[in-house]
Amino acid sequence: MIFTHRMDKIDCLSHEIWPALEKGWPATSLDQHFFWGLGGDNVSKIEQLEKHGQEWYYVDVGYLTQPITRYPIPKIHDYDKTYFRIVKGKIHTLEGSKKGGDVRLKELEKKGLPSKFENWKGGEGDHILICPSSETVTYKHNNLTQGDWVDRAISQIKKLTNRDIRIRYKPRPNNEWWGKDIKEDLLIDLFGFNLTLTSAYMKKSDFFIGNDSGLMHLAVANKLKVISLFGPTNDIVYGPYGSNNIVIRTSESLDYFKSINIDKNKSYMNSINPNIVLQNCERLLNDHIN
């Protein structure tokens, strides 16, 4: 029997995945539970299944797939070039794992299977692509923030190769830019660089878009025009100074955020409309041209 734990949310693609899965999955006498991702209350449901020895899988968007629109209305643009991953039983994690970092490697070695993936050393690729899980999954299964996991992964990879390292994050709510074809010569990746170099590159820029952060204040110090996005923090206290800079707040007020317990592993910026950000970008660009 196959149980699909359908999400009530419409901002995912499970409404297309489950019918195909139920149609194509081999018949079995065992109860098998399929979850869409590992967010929400799925983790607690999975823990109950594990206590009773029941099999479970989760289905999620593949990272190396063709562009998929997930928000605000889910859409698969090219069915022939789009895939989803199905993971059985657990996430195969090493770095920061709550269950012990090298357990999976030891299991492979006991079976006489190779425990190290060496194929990346060959081929004609000129960079290493890191695809971290979502913030929720990273914290639940690695006991690390997503940023800490990425830092550790980069540190480990740099011990093995001097190839360029690039990061691809999962598409999240209000993020319509993931997977778009952006020419690489239009991008400068400063991830992991020191403040001096970052500041030097900033001075070559016309304006900055970002949340309340050290980079935002560095942009102000470099006299860039700034569009700053605020949620749980106080824009009156921490907002960018200067009459030409712009603050865009979430629809939730600061008083609202003061009334709740803030989860540091959760984003509270989803209510900011990207179209409003884009309109302000156009305004700054027009002012710069004129």
C-alpha positions as YAML, in Angstrom:
chain: A
units: angstrom
residues:
- id: 1
  name: MET
  ca: [0.00, 0.00, 0.00]
- id: 2
  name: ILE
  ca: [1.37, 3.41, -0.98]
- id: 3
  name: PHE
  ca: [0.57, 6.41, 1.20]
- id: 4
  name: THR
  ca: [1.29, 9.84, -0.26]
- id: 5
  name: HIS
  ca: [1.42, 12.58, 2.34]
- id: 6
  name: ARG
  ca: [-0.04, 15.32, 0.24]
- id: 7
  name: MET
  ca: [0.62, 18.91, 1.21]
- id: 8
  name: ASP
  ca: [-2.22, 21.35, 1.66]
- id: 9
  name: LYS
  ca: [-0.09, 24.07, 0.09]
- id: 10
  name: ILE
  ca: [-0.57, 24.79, -3.59]
- id: 11
  name: ASP
  ca: [2.94, 26.27, -3.99]
- id: 12
  name: CYS
  ca: [4.60, 22.95, -4.78]
- id: 13
  name: LEU
  ca: [4.40, 20.34, -7.51]
- id: 14
  name: SER
  ca: [3.17, 17.39, -5.45]
- id: 15
  name: HIS
  ca: [-0.21, 17.52, -7.20]
- id: 16
  name: GLU
  ca: [1.56, 16.30, -10.35]
- id: 17
  name: ILE
  ca: [4.06, 13.99, -8.68]
- id: 18
  name: TRP
  ca: [1.73, 11.80, -6.60]
- id: 19
  name: PRO
  ca: [-0.53, 10.52, -9.42]
- id: 20
  name: ALA
  ca: [2.52, 9.54, -11.49]
- id: 21
  name: LEU
  ca: [4.18, 7.87, -8.51]
- id: 22
  name: GLU
  ca: [1.09, 5.90, -7.52]
- id: 23
  name: LYS
  ca: [0.65, 4.77, -11.12]
- id: 24
  name: GLY
  ca: [4.22, 3.70, -11.78]
- id: 25
  name: TRP
  ca: [5.44, 2.32, -8.44]
- id: 26
  name: PRO
  ca: [5.76, -1.49, -8.29]
- id: 27
  name: ALA
  ca: [3.03, -3.30, -6.37]
- id: 28
  name: THR
  ca: [4.04, -4.20, -2.82]
- id: 29
  name: SER
  ca: [2.48, -5.70, 0.27]
- id: 30
  name: LEU
  ca: [4.44, -3.35, 2.52]
- id: 31
  name: ASP
  ca: [3.14, 0.01, 3.62]
- id: 32
  name: GLN
  ca: [5.30, 2.68, 1.98]
- id: 33
  name: HIS
  ca: [4.96, 6.35, 2.81]
- id: 34
  name: PHE
  ca: [5.98, 9.14, 0.45]
- id: 35
  name: PHE
  ca: [6.55, 12.68, 1.67]
- id: 36
  name: TRP
  ca: [7.01, 15.85, -0.31]
- id: 37
  name: GLY
  ca: [10.29, 17.16, 1.11]
- id: 38
  name: LEU
  ca: [11.15, 17.17, 4.79]
- id: 39
  name: GLY
  ca: [9.64, 20.45, 5.87]
- id: 40
  name: GLY
  ca: [6.69, 21.26, 8.09]
- id: 41
  name: ASP
  ca: [5.49, 18.41, 10.31]
- id: 42
  name: ASN
  ca: [6.87, 15.72, 7.98]
- id: 43
  name: VAL
  ca: [9.87, 15.14, 10.25]
- id: 44
  name: SER
  ca: [7.70, 14.24, 13.25]
- id: 45
  name: LYS
  ca: [5.54, 11.93, 11.10]
- id: 46
  name: ILE
  ca: [8.66, 10.20, 9.80]
- id: 47
  name: GLU
  ca: [9.95, 9.68, 13.33]
- id: 48
  name: GLN
  ca: [6.72, 7.85, 14.19]
- id: 49
  name: LEU
  ca: [7.05, 5.63, 11.12]
- id: 50
  name: GLU
  ca: [10.63, 4.75, 12.04]
- id: 51
  name: LYS
  ca: [9.53, 3.73, 15.53]
- id: 52
  name: HIS
  ca: [7.17, 1.20, 13.96]
- id: 53
  name: GLY
  ca: [9.70, -0.02, 11.40]
- id: 54
  name: GLN
  ca: [7.77, 1.26, 8.40]
- id: 55
  name: GLU
  ca: [9.45, 2.27, 5.16]
- id: 56
  name: TRP
  ca: [9.34, 5.88, 4.02]
- id: 57
  name: TYR
  ca: [10.59, 7.92, 1.09]
- id: 58
  name: TYR
  ca: [10.69, 11.57, 0.29]
- id: 59
  name: VAL
  ca: [10.34, 13.22, -3.09]
- id: 60
  name: ASP
  ca: [11.80, 16.61, -3.89]
- id: 61
  name: VAL
  ca: [12.92, 18.87, -6.71]
- id: 62
  name: GLY
  ca: [16.19, 17.82, -8.33]
- id: 63
  name: TYR
  ca: [18.95, 20.42, -8.32]
- id: 64
  name: LEU
  ca: [20.40, 19.77, -11.78]
- id: 65
  name: THR
  ca: [17.09, 19.85, -13.56]
- id: 66
  name: GLN
  ca: [15.69, 22.28, -16.10]
- id: 67
  name: PRO
  ca: [14.22, 25.52, -14.69]
- id: 68
  name: ILE
  ca: [11.08, 24.95, -12.65]
- id: 69
  name: THR
  ca: [8.74, 27.67, -11.49]
- id: 70
  name: ARG
  ca: [7.73, 26.86, -7.92]
- id: 71
  name: TYR
  ca: [6.28, 30.15, -6.74]
- id: 72
  name: PRO
  ca: [3.72, 31.61, -6.77]
- id: 73
  name: ILE
  ca: [2.17, 29.03, -9.15]
- id: 74
  name: PRO
  ca: [4.08, 25.77, -9.72]
- id: 75
  name: LYS
  ca: [4.87, 24.90, -13.30]
- id: 76
  name: ILE
  ca: [7.08, 22.36, -15.10]
- id: 77
  name: HIS
  ca: [8.35, 24.00, -18.29]
- id: 78
  name: ASP
  ca: [9.98, 21.00, -19.98]
- id: 79
  name: TYR
  ca: [8.80, 17.54, -18.89]
- id: 80
  name: ASP
  ca: [11.46, 15.74, -20.96]
- id: 81
  name: LYS
  ca: [14.30, 17.52, -19.14]
- id: 82
  name: THR
  ca: [12.89, 17.67, -15.62]
- id: 83
  name: TYR
  ca: [13.36, 15.11, -12.89]
- id: 84
  name: PHE
  ca: [12.66, 14.68, -9.19]
- id: 85
  name: ARG
  ca: [14.73, 12.73, -6.70]
- id: 86
  name: ILE
  ca: [13.27, 9.95, -4.58]
- id: 87
  name: VAL
  ca: [15.25, 9.26, -1.41]
- id: 88
  name: LYS
  ca: [14.61, 6.20, 0.74]
- id: 89
  name: GLY
  ca: [14.78, 6.11, 4.50]
- id: 90
  name: LYS
  ca: [17.22, 8.89, 5.31]
- id: 91
  name: ILE
  ca: [19.45, 11.58, 3.99]
- id: 92
  name: HIS
  ca: [22.96, 10.30, 3.27]
- id: 93
  name: THR
  ca: [24.82, 12.97, 5.15]
- id: 94
  name: LEU
  ca: [28.34, 13.17, 6.45]
- id: 95
  name: GLU
  ca: [29.30, 16.66, 7.53]
- id: 96
  name: GLY
  ca: [27.92, 17.56, 10.96]
- id: 97
  name: SER
  ca: [25.60, 14.57, 11.10]
- id: 98
  name: LYS
  ca: [23.85, 14.01, 14.41]
- id: 99
  name: LYS
  ca: [24.25, 10.26, 13.85]
- id: 100
  name: GLY
  ca: [28.02, 10.28, 13.42]
- id: 101
  name: GLY
  ca: [29.93, 11.62, 10.45]
- id: 102
  name: ASP
  ca: [31.41, 8.48, 8.88]
- id: 103
  name: VAL
  ca: [28.73, 5.86, 9.61]
- id: 104
  name: ARG
  ca: [27.68, 5.58, 5.97]
- id: 105
  name: LEU
  ca: [31.28, 5.27, 4.76]
- id: 106
  name: LYS
  ca: [31.95, 2.43, 7.19]
- id: 107
  name: GLU
  ca: [28.82, 0.63, 6.02]
- id: 108
  name: LEU
  ca: [30.02, 0.82, 2.42]
- id: 109
  name: GLU
  ca: [33.49, -0.44, 3.34]
- id: 110
  name: LYS
  ca: [32.01, -3.45, 5.19]
- id: 111
  name: LYS
  ca: [30.21, -4.40, 2.00]
- id: 112
  name: GLY
  ca: [33.42, -4.12, -0.01]
- id: 113
  name: LEU
  ca: [32.13, -1.08, -1.89]
- id: 114
  name: PRO
  ca: [34.16, 2.06, -2.62]
- id: 115
  name: SER
  ca: [33.62, 4.67, 0.07]
- id: 116
  name: LYS
  ca: [35.12, 7.57, -1.86]
- id: 117
  name: PHE
  ca: [33.90, 9.13, -5.07]
- id: 118
  name: GLU
  ca: [36.92, 9.74, -7.26]
- id: 119
  name: ASN
  ca: [35.32, 10.34, -10.64]
- id: 120
  name: TRP
  ca: [35.16, 14.09, -10.11]
- id: 121
  name: LYS
  ca: [38.91, 14.26, -10.68]
- id: 122
  name: GLY
  ca: [38.48, 13.40, -14.36]
- id: 123
  name: GLY
  ca: [36.50, 15.02, -17.13]
- id: 124
  name: GLU
  ca: [36.70, 18.48, -18.57]
- id: 125
  name: GLY
  ca: [34.76, 20.38, -15.90]
- id: 126
  name: ASP
  ca: [36.40, 23.51, -14.57]
- id: 127
  name: HIS
  ca: [34.50, 23.89, -11.30]
- id: 128
  name: ILE
  ca: [32.90, 22.01, -8.40]
- id: 129
  name: LEU
  ca: [29.17, 22.61, -7.87]
- id: 130
  name: ILE
  ca: [27.81, 22.40, -4.31]
- id: 131
  name: CYS
  ca: [24.04, 21.98, -3.91]
- id: 132
  name: PRO
  ca: [23.17, 22.32, -0.21]
- id: 133
  name: SER
  ca: [19.84, 21.14, 1.13]
- id: 134
  name: SER
  ca: [17.32, 23.64, 2.42]
- id: 135
  name: GLU
  ca: [17.90, 25.40, 5.73]
- id: 136
  name: THR
  ca: [15.32, 23.16, 7.44]
- id: 137
  name: VAL
  ca: [16.84, 19.89, 6.23]
- id: 138
  name: THR
  ca: [20.40, 21.02, 6.92]
- id: 139
  name: TYR
  ca: [19.57, 21.85, 10.51]
- id: 140
  name: LYS
  ca: [17.37, 18.82, 11.19]
- id: 141
  name: HIS
  ca: [19.81, 16.26, 9.84]
- id: 142
  name: ASN
  ca: [23.21, 17.90, 10.20]
- id: 143
  name: ASN
  ca: [22.69, 20.04, 13.29]
- id: 144
  name: LEU
  ca: [24.25, 22.90, 11.33]
- id: 145
  name: THR
  ca: [22.98, 26.09, 9.77]
- id: 146
  name: GLN
  ca: [23.01, 26.04, 5.99]
- id: 147
  name: GLY
  ca: [25.84, 28.59, 5.97]
- id: 148
  name: ASP
  ca: [27.98, 26.50, 8.33]
- id: 149
  name: TRP
  ca: [27.39, 23.39, 6.21]
- id: 150
  name: VAL
  ca: [28.47, 25.22, 3.06]
- id: 151
  name: ASP
  ca: [31.59, 26.60, 4.80]
- id: 152
  name: ARG
  ca: [32.59, 23.10, 5.91]
- id: 153
  name: ALA
  ca: [31.95, 21.63, 2.49]
- id: 154
  name: ILE
  ca: [34.09, 24.29, 0.83]
- id: 155
  name: SER
  ca: [36.88, 23.72, 3.34]
- id: 156
  name: GLN
  ca: [36.90, 19.97, 2.65]
- id: 157
  name: ILE
  ca: [36.82, 20.40, -1.14]
- id: 158
  name: LYS
  ca: [39.70, 22.90, -1.11]
- id: 159
  name: LYS
  ca: [41.87, 20.20, 0.46]
- id: 160
  name: LEU
  ca: [41.37, 18.07, -2.65]
- id: 161
  name: THR
  ca: [41.33, 20.47, -5.57]
- id: 162
  name: ASN
  ca: [42.02, 24.04, -6.60]
- id: 163
  name: ARG
  ca: [39.06, 24.14, -8.96]
- id: 164
  name: ASP
  ca: [36.57, 26.97, -8.70]
- id: 165
  name: ILE
  ca: [33.70, 26.24, -6.29]
- id: 166
  name: ARG
  ca: [30.16, 27.36, -7.04]
- id: 167
  name: ILE
  ca: [26.97, 27.16, -4.98]
- id: 168
  name: ARG
  ca: [23.44, 26.46, -6.16]
- id: 169
  name: TYR
  ca: [20.73, 26.86, -3.55]
- id: 170
  name: LYS
  ca: [17.24, 25.42, -3.81]
- id: 171
  name: PRO
  ca: [14.46, 27.65, -5.14]
- id: 172
  name: ARG
  ca: [12.51, 29.15, -2.28]
- id: 173
  name: PRO
  ca: [9.25, 31.18, -2.00]
- id: 174
  name: ASN
  ca: [9.31, 34.41, -4.06]
- id: 175
  name: ASN
  ca: [12.49, 33.27, -5.78]
- id: 176
  name: GLU
  ca: [11.85, 33.21, -9.52]
- id: 177
  name: TRP
  ca: [15.50, 33.63, -10.51]
- id: 178
  name: TRP
  ca: [16.77, 30.12, -9.71]
- id: 179
  name: GLY
  ca: [17.75, 28.11, -12.74]
- id: 180
  name: LYS
  ca: [17.55, 31.00, -15.17]
- id: 181
  name: ASP
  ca: [20.15, 31.21, -17.91]
- id: 182
  name: ILE
  ca: [22.37, 34.03, -16.67]
- id: 183
  name: LYS
  ca: [25.62, 34.48, -18.56]
- id: 184
  name: GLU
  ca: [28.54, 33.60, -16.34]
- id: 185
  name: ASP
  ca: [30.50, 36.69, -17.39]
- id: 186
  name: LEU
  ca: [27.77, 38.79, -15.77]
- id: 187
  name: LEU
  ca: [28.34, 37.17, -12.36]
- id: 188
  name: ILE
  ca: [31.09, 37.76, -9.80]
- id: 189
  name: ASP
  ca: [31.04, 35.21, -6.98]
- id: 190
  name: LEU
  ca: [32.64, 36.71, -3.85]
- id: 191
  name: PHE
  ca: [31.51, 33.95, -1.50]
- id: 192
  name: GLY
  ca: [34.21, 33.42, 1.15]
- id: 193
  name: PHE
  ca: [36.33, 36.43, 0.19]
- id: 194
  name: ASN
  ca: [37.56, 38.91, 2.82]
- id: 195
  name: LEU
  ca: [35.95, 42.29, 3.49]
- id: 196
  name: THR
  ca: [38.73, 44.26, 1.82]
- id: 197
  name: LEU
  ca: [38.26, 42.54, -1.54]
- id: 198
  name: THR
  ca: [34.47, 42.58, -1.18]
- id: 199
  name: SER
  ca: [34.57, 46.31, -0.48]
- id: 200
  name: ALA
  ca: [36.79, 46.89, -3.51]
- id: 201
  name: TYR
  ca: [34.30, 45.14, -5.78]
- id: 202
  name: MET
  ca: [31.43, 47.05, -4.21]
- id: 203
  name: LYS
  ca: [33.04, 50.33, -5.24]
- id: 204
  name: LYS
  ca: [32.69, 49.19, -8.85]
- id: 205
  name: SER
  ca: [28.91, 48.85, -8.37]
- id: 206
  name: ASP
  ca: [26.11, 51.38, -8.73]
- id: 207
  name: PHE
  ca: [23.75, 50.04, -6.08]
- id: 208
  name: PHE
  ca: [23.16, 47.22, -3.61]
- id: 209
  name: ILE
  ca: [20.12, 45.01, -2.92]
- id: 210
  name: GLY
  ca: [20.08, 42.87, 0.20]
- id: 211
  name: ASN
  ca: [18.72, 42.20, 3.66]
- id: 212
  name: ASP
  ca: [19.81, 43.81, 6.91]
- id: 213
  name: SER
  ca: [23.38, 42.52, 7.09]
- id: 214
  name: GLY
  ca: [27.03, 43.42, 7.34]
- id: 215
  name: LEU
  ca: [27.19, 43.61, 3.54]
- id: 216
  name: MET
  ca: [24.37, 46.14, 3.50]
- id: 217
  name: HIS
  ca: [26.24, 48.39, 5.94]
- id: 218
  name: LEU
  ca: [29.43, 47.93, 3.91]
- id: 219
  name: ALA
  ca: [27.52, 49.08, 0.83]
- id: 220
  name: VAL
  ca: [26.37, 52.19, 2.71]
- id: 221
  name: ALA
  ca: [29.94, 52.86, 3.83]
- id: 222
  name: ASN
  ca: [31.00, 52.67, 0.16]
- id: 223
  name: LYS
  ca: [28.29, 55.23, -0.69]
- id: 224
  name: LEU
  ca: [26.31, 52.92, -2.95]
- id: 225
  name: LYS
  ca: [22.62, 53.43, -3.45]
- id: 226
  name: VAL
  ca: [20.98, 50.79, -1.30]
- id: 227
  name: ILE
  ca: [17.71, 48.85, -1.36]
- id: 228
  name: SER
  ca: [17.56, 47.17, 2.02]
- id: 229
  name: LEU
  ca: [15.05, 44.44, 2.93]
- id: 230
  name: PHE
  ca: [13.85, 44.26, 6.53]
- id: 231
  name: GLY
  ca: [11.78, 41.75, 8.48]
- id: 232
  name: PRO
  ca: [12.41, 40.90, 12.15]
- id: 233
  name: THR
  ca: [15.03, 43.65, 12.65]
- id: 234
  name: ASN
  ca: [14.44, 47.37, 13.30]
- id: 235
  name: ASP
  ca: [14.87, 49.45, 10.15]
- id: 236
  name: ILE
  ca: [14.66, 52.68, 12.17]
- id: 237
  name: VAL
  ca: [17.75, 51.68, 14.12]
- id: 238
  name: TYR
  ca: [19.64, 49.61, 11.55]
- id: 239
  name: GLY
  ca: [18.35, 50.94, 8.24]
- id: 240
  name: PRO
  ca: [20.76, 52.51, 5.72]
- id: 241
  name: TYR
  ca: [21.41, 56.18, 6.31]
- id: 242
  name: GLY
  ca: [21.16, 58.59, 3.39]
- id: 243
  name: SER
  ca: [18.08, 60.16, 1.80]
- id: 244
  name: ASN
  ca: [18.41, 58.26, -1.48]
- id: 245
  name: ASN
  ca: [18.47, 54.80, 0.08]
- id: 246
  name: ILE
  ca: [15.34, 52.66, 0.19]
- id: 247
  name: VAL
  ca: [13.94, 50.39, 2.92]
- id: 248
  name: ILE
  ca: [11.38, 47.73, 2.03]
- id: 249
  name: ARG
  ca: [9.72, 45.97, 4.94]
- id: 250
  name: THR
  ca: [7.78, 42.74, 5.14]
- id: 251
  name: SER
  ca: [4.02, 43.01, 5.42]
- id: 252
  name: GLU
  ca: [4.46, 41.97, 9.08]
- id: 253
  name: SER
  ca: [5.30, 44.85, 11.39]
- id: 254
  name: LEU
  ca: [8.24, 45.02, 13.78]
- id: 255
  name: ASP
  ca: [5.77, 44.78, 16.69]
- id: 256
  name: TYR
  ca: [4.53, 41.49, 15.27]
- id: 257
  name: PHE
  ca: [8.05, 40.05, 15.20]
- id: 258
  name: LYS
  ca: [8.61, 41.23, 18.76]
- id: 259
  name: SER
  ca: [5.53, 39.27, 19.84]
- id: 260
  name: ILE
  ca: [6.71, 35.88, 18.53]
- id: 261
  name: ASN
  ca: [9.64, 33.57, 19.18]
- id: 262
  name: ILE
  ca: [12.02, 33.99, 16.26]
- id: 263
  name: ASP
  ca: [13.32, 30.75, 14.75]
- id: 264
  name: LYS
  ca: [16.85, 31.50, 13.52]
- id: 265
  name: ASN
  ca: [16.63, 28.67, 11.00]
- id: 266
  name: LYS
  ca: [13.56, 30.09, 9.29]
- id: 267
  name: SER
  ca: [13.20, 32.90, 6.77]
- id: 268
  name: TYR
  ca: [10.61, 35.57, 7.57]
- id: 269
  name: MET
  ca: [11.09, 37.58, 4.36]
- id: 270
  name: ASN
  ca: [8.59, 35.78, 2.13]
- id: 271
  name: SER
  ca: [5.93, 38.50, 2.29]
- id: 272
  name: ILE
  ca: [8.16, 40.99, 0.45]
- id: 273
  name: ASN
  ca: [6.84, 41.24, -3.08]
- id: 274
  name: PRO
  ca: [9.71, 40.86, -5.59]
- id: 275
  name: ASN
  ca: [7.87, 43.15, -7.99]
- id: 276
  name: ILE
  ca: [8.16, 45.98, -5.48]
- id: 277
  name: VAL
  ca: [11.90, 45.36, -5.25]
- id: 278
  name: LEU
  ca: [12.14, 45.36, -9.05]
- id: 279
  name: GLN
  ca: [10.20, 48.62, -9.32]
- id: 280
  name: ASN
  ca: [12.59, 50.29, -6.89]
- id: 281
  name: CYS
  ca: [15.56, 48.92, -8.85]
- id: 282
  name: GLU
  ca: [14.15, 50.54, -12.00]
- id: 283
  name: ARG
  ca: [13.68, 53.77, -10.11]
- id: 284
  name: LEU
  ca: [17.30, 53.81, -8.94]
- id: 285
  name: LEU
  ca: [18.54, 52.93, -12.42]
- id: 286
  name: ASN
  ca: [16.49, 55.71, -14.00]
- id: 287
  name: ASP
  ca: [17.77, 58.20, -11.44]
- id: 288
  name: HIS
  ca: [21.35, 57.05, -12.16]
- id: 289
  name: ILE
  ca: [20.89, 57.42, -15.95]
- id: 290
  name: ASN
  ca: [19.20, 60.80, -15.66]
...
